[in-house]
Amino acid sequence: MRLLAHDTVQRVWTVEVRSHRHGPVLSCSHCPLPGEALATGTARGCALAHLARHARNGTLPTHLRTCQCRERGCTWHRRHRGCHGPVRLVLTGNHGGSRWRLADACTACAAATAHTAVVPESTHLSPAVSTRPRPTPGPVRGAGRMDPDAQKRVRQMLVYLASALPQSCSPGARLLALQCALRTNDSGVVRLPAGLLRGMRLHHRMDLWDELEYAHWLRREVRRPVRARLLDAAMQFQPQRPQRARAAHWALHPLPHRPVPHALPCAARFAALVLAAHTRPDGTGAAELDLLTHLCGQTPQQLSDLLGQLSRSGLLLGCHHPRQQDEVSWQVDDSVPRPL
């Protein structure tokens, strides 16, 4: 019996935005051609679009994909317990957003690498590779129902936005960005009606839109009701719009039977959404502290204060963070409230 040996396929691409006397230039480690000239304010979108083309052209069956971090001696991150978990496509940005890397990495390496987000497989930057959509249950009507598919989509999008948006983005801007990313059409255009923004208590928060525009993540075309075009190239290649709409609705009422009080500040509401996206059907959840602070855009102390607010509001029955461990565990109140 003859065994066939295959060379390891290297699925890792790096682009860098460099200064030039005629303006910024995009340089790619895999492209032998001269750097691509960029227009002012479009460097981030052009870099992601360039990486997206490489990912589409370099598609590979799942069983042939390997952790590129491990192939390089795990030099991309701090020491951890070892490589394990499925291989994902991850995006890493560093050097102030001037250098981006798209690569295959195992779940453990992706979690240990700073400024890294897993690119959702549904958005995979790959419109050319499509699959027939699977049948899904009917739309969720109201809060209080578990929807694993919607929860997974929200969780993946939160991970992506944590890397795509600047660290300085406020929780309110992140709430808006999540709804925009999930509700955008195939052309990257999103319309958020006034009623939706009013229900989110963000109707008069024009400063949040200014944040996302200043980050070059979107551009408003109409201010009231808001219509905007997403400048993030990855957001323009998302399939299955009905499923994303279900996820956007789920993100408005993520906790079973317990709507998030709108009186809470945006930071606490966004933290509640992050916890809900990582909560199991039995109402318990656990995640690494570094992951939660990265997704929420908060420091560990700020996150601790937010968890205290959620506990006092009754959304959390308990929250546990041993000092000797880097994992936070919690339990939400999933009991059905009694009628008054």
C-alpha positions in Angstrom: 0.0 0.0 0.0 1.4 3.4 -1.1 0.9 6.4 1.1 0.6 9.7 -0.7 2.5 12.6 0.9 1.3 16.2 0.4 3.2 19.3 1.1 1.7 21.5 3.8 -0.2 24.3 2.1 0.6 27.7 3.7 -2.6 29.7 4.1 -1.2 32.9 5.6 -1.2 36.3 3.9 0.2 39.6 5.2 -0.4 43.2 3.9 1.1 46.4 5.1 0.1 50.0 4.6 3.3 52.0 4.0 3.9 55.7 3.7 4.9 57.1 0.3 5.5 60.6 -1.0 2.5 60.3 -3.3 0.3 58.8 -0.5 -0.2 55.5 1.3 0.7 52.3 -0.5 -0.5 48.8 0.1 2.3 46.1 0.1 1.6 42.4 0.1 4.0 39.6 1.0 2.5 37.3 -1.7 2.2 39.8 -4.5 5.5 40.5 -6.5 4.0 43.6 -8.1 4.7 47.1 -6.8 2.6 48.4 -4.0 -1.0 49.5 -4.7 -1.7 53.2 -4.3 -4.5 53.9 -1.8 -6.9 56.8 -1.5 -6.9 58.7 1.9 -9.1 57.1 4.5 -9.5 53.7 2.6 -6.5 51.9 3.8 -8.3 49.5 6.2 -11.0 48.6 3.6 -8.4 48.0 0.8 -6.2 45.9 3.0 -9.2 43.6 4.0 -10.4 43.4 0.5 -6.9 42.4 -0.7 -6.7 39.7 1.9 -10.2 38.6 1.0 -9.1 38.0 -2.6 -6.2 35.8 -1.4 -8.5 33.8 0.8 -11.0 33.2 -2.0 -8.3 32.2 -4.4 -6.6 29.9 -1.9 -9.6 27.9 -0.7 -8.7 24.5 0.7 -10.8 21.6 2.1 -11.1 21.7 5.9 -9.2 18.4 6.4 -6.1 19.8 4.6 -6.0 23.1 6.6 -3.3 23.3 9.3 -2.5 25.8 12.0 0.0 28.2 10.5 1.0 29.5 13.9 2.1 26.0 15.0 4.0 25.6 11.7 6.1 28.7 12.8 6.7 27.5 16.3 3.8 29.4 17.9 5.7 32.7 17.8 2.6 34.8 17.2 1.4 34.7 20.8 2.2 34.1 24.5 2.7 30.6 25.8 -0.4 28.6 26.3 -1.3 25.0 27.0 -0.8 23.8 23.4 -2.5 23.7 20.0 -6.0 22.3 20.0 -9.5 22.9 18.5 -10.7 23.3 15.0 -8.6 25.3 12.5 -10.2 28.7 11.8 -9.4 31.7 9.5 -8.2 34.5 11.8 -7.5 38.1 11.2 -4.7 39.9 13.2 -4.0 43.6 13.1 -1.0 45.3 14.7 1.3 48.3 14.3 -1.6 50.7 14.8 -3.7 49.1 12.0 -1.0 49.5 9.4 -0.3 45.7 9.1 -2.8 42.9 8.8 -2.4 39.2 8.7 -5.0 36.6 7.6 -4.1 33.0 8.4 -5.4 29.6 9.4 -4.9 28.9 13.1 -6.3 26.5 15.6 -8.8 27.7 18.2 -6.2 27.8 21.0 -3.6 29.8 19.1 -6.3 32.3 17.9 -7.5 32.9 21.5 -3.9 33.5 22.7 -2.9 35.9 19.9 -3.4 39.6 20.7 -5.5 41.8 18.4 -6.9 38.7 16.7 -10.5 37.9 15.7 -11.9 34.7 14.1 -13.4 35.5 10.7 -16.9 34.1 10.8 -17.2 31.1 8.5 -20.5 32.5 7.2 -18.8 35.7 6.1 -15.5 34.0 5.2 -14.8 36.8 2.8 -15.6 34.3 0.1 -18.7 35.0 -2.1 -17.4 32.7 -4.8 -17.7 29.6 -2.6 -21.4 29.3 -1.7 -23.5 26.5 -0.4 -27.2 25.8 -0.6 -28.8 27.4 2.5 -30.2 24.8 4.9 -33.8 25.0 6.1 -34.1 27.0 9.3 -36.9 27.4 11.8 -39.4 30.2 11.4 -38.6 33.7 12.6 -38.3 34.4 16.3 -41.3 36.5 17.6 -40.4 38.3 20.7 -37.8 37.6 23.4 -37.4 34.6 25.6 -36.7 31.8 23.1 -33.4 30.1 22.5 -32.1 30.3 19.0 -28.7 28.6 18.8 -28.1 29.7 15.2 -28.8 33.3 15.9 -26.7 33.2 19.1 -23.7 31.7 17.1 -23.9 34.3 14.4 -24.0 37.1 17.0 -21.0 35.5 18.8 -19.0 35.3 15.6 -19.8 38.9 14.6 -18.9 40.2 18.1 -15.5 38.5 17.7 -15.0 40.0 14.3 -16.0 43.5 15.3 -13.7 43.4 18.3 -10.8 43.3 15.9 -12.3 45.4 13.0 -13.3 48.4 15.2 -10.7 50.6 17.0 -10.2 49.8 20.7 -11.5 53.3 21.5 -15.0 52.6 20.1 -17.6 53.1 22.8 -20.1 50.3 23.7 -22.9 52.3 22.2 -21.1 52.5 18.9 -20.4 48.7 19.1 -24.1 48.1 19.6 -24.9 50.1 16.4 -22.1 48.4 14.5 -23.5 45.0 15.3 -27.0 45.8 14.1 -25.5 47.4 10.9 -23.3 44.4 10.2 -26.2 41.9 10.6 -28.8 44.0 8.8 -26.8 45.1 5.7 -27.9 44.1 2.3 -25.7 42.4 -0.4 -24.4 45.8 -1.5 -23.2 46.9 1.9 -26.0 49.3 2.5 -28.0 49.3 5.7 -31.1 51.2 6.8 -32.0 51.4 10.5 -35.5 52.8 11.0 -36.2 55.4 13.7 -38.3 52.9 15.6 -35.5 50.4 16.0 -33.1 53.1 17.2 -35.7 54.4 19.5 -36.2 51.0 21.0 -32.5 50.7 21.5 -32.5 54.1 23.3 -30.0 55.3 20.7 -32.3 57.5 18.6 -30.7 60.8 19.4 -27.1 59.5 19.7 -25.6 61.0 16.5 -22.2 60.9 18.3 -22.2 57.1 18.0 -22.5 57.4 14.2 -19.7 59.9 14.2 -17.5 57.4 15.9 -18.1 54.8 13.3 -17.6 57.3 10.5 -14.4 58.6 12.1 -13.1 55.0 12.2 -13.8 54.7 8.4 -16.1 51.7 9.1 -19.2 53.2 7.5 -20.4 56.4 5.8 -23.9 57.9 6.3 -25.8 58.6 3.2 -29.0 59.7 4.8 -29.1 60.8 8.4 -32.8 60.5 9.4 -33.9 57.7 9.1 -30.3 56.5 9.0 -29.1 54.9 5.8 -25.4 54.1 5.7 -22.9 52.3 3.5 -20.4 49.9 5.3 -16.8 50.5 4.2 -15.6 47.2 5.7 -15.1 44.9 2.7 -15.8 41.8 4.8 -19.3 43.1 5.5 -20.2 43.2 1.8 -19.8 39.4 1.3 -22.2 38.0 3.8 -24.7 35.4 2.6 -28.0 34.3 4.0 -29.5 37.7 4.8 -32.7 36.2 6.5 -30.6 34.3 9.0 -28.6 37.4 9.8 -31.9 39.4 10.3 -32.9 36.7 12.9 -29.6 37.2 14.6 -30.0 41.0 14.7 -33.4 40.5 16.3 -32.0 38.0 18.8 -29.3 40.6 19.8 -32.1 43.0 20.8 -33.5 40.4 23.3 -30.6 38.0 24.0 -31.5 36.7 27.5 -34.3 34.2 27.8 -37.3 35.6 29.6 -35.3 38.5 30.9 -35.2 41.6 28.7 -32.2 43.8 29.3 -33.4 47.0 31.1 -33.0 50.0 28.8 -32.2 52.1 31.9 -28.8 50.4 32.1 -25.9 52.3 30.4 -24.8 51.2 27.0 -21.6 49.6 28.5 -23.7 47.3 30.7 -26.2 46.4 28.0 -23.3 45.6 25.6 -21.6 43.4 28.3 -24.9 41.6 28.8 -25.1 40.9 25.1 -21.5 39.5 25.1 -22.3 37.3 28.1 -25.6 36.1 26.5 -23.7 35.2 23.3 -21.5 32.9 25.4 -24.3 31.4 27.6 -25.3 27.8 27.3 -28.9 26.6 27.1 -28.9 25.8 30.8 -28.3 29.4 31.7 -24.6 29.1 32.7 -21.6 30.4 30.8 -17.8 30.7 31.1 -15.1 32.5 29.1 -11.6 33.7 29.5 -11.2 37.2 31.0 -9.0 38.3 28.2 -11.7 37.3 25.7 -14.4 39.2 27.5 -12.4 42.4 27.9 -11.4 42.2 24.2 -15.0 41.8 23.1 -16.4 44.5 25.4 -13.6 46.9 24.8 -13.1 47.3 28.5 -10.3 46.9 31.0 -10.6 44.1 33.6 -11.6 46.5 36.3 -14.2 48.1 34.1 -15.6 44.7 33.2 -15.7 43.8 36.9 -17.8 46.9 37.6 -20.2 46.1 34.7 -20.7 42.5 36.0 -21.6 44.0 39.3 -24.2 46.2 37.6 -25.7 43.2 35.8 -25.8 41.3 39.1 -27.6 44.1 40.9 -30.1 44.5 38.1 -31.1 40.8 38.4 -29.8 39.7 35.0 -27.1 37.6 36.6 -27.8 35.2 39.4 -24.1 34.9 40.1 -20.7 35.6 38.7 -17.4 34.0 39.7 -13.8 35.0 38.9 -11.2 33.2 41.0 -8.0 35.3 41.3 -5.9 32.3 40.5 -7.6 31.7 37.2 -8.2 33.7 34.0 -11.7 32.4 33.5 -15.0 34.1 34.4 -18.1 32.0 35.0 -21.7 33.2 35.4 -25.3 32.2 35.5 -28.3 34.1 34.1 -31.8 34.1 35.6 -33.6 32.0 33.0 -36.7 31.5 35.0 -40.0 32.7 33.6 -41.2 35.8 35.5 -44.5 35.4 37.2 -47.3 37.7 36.1 -48.1 40.5 38.5 
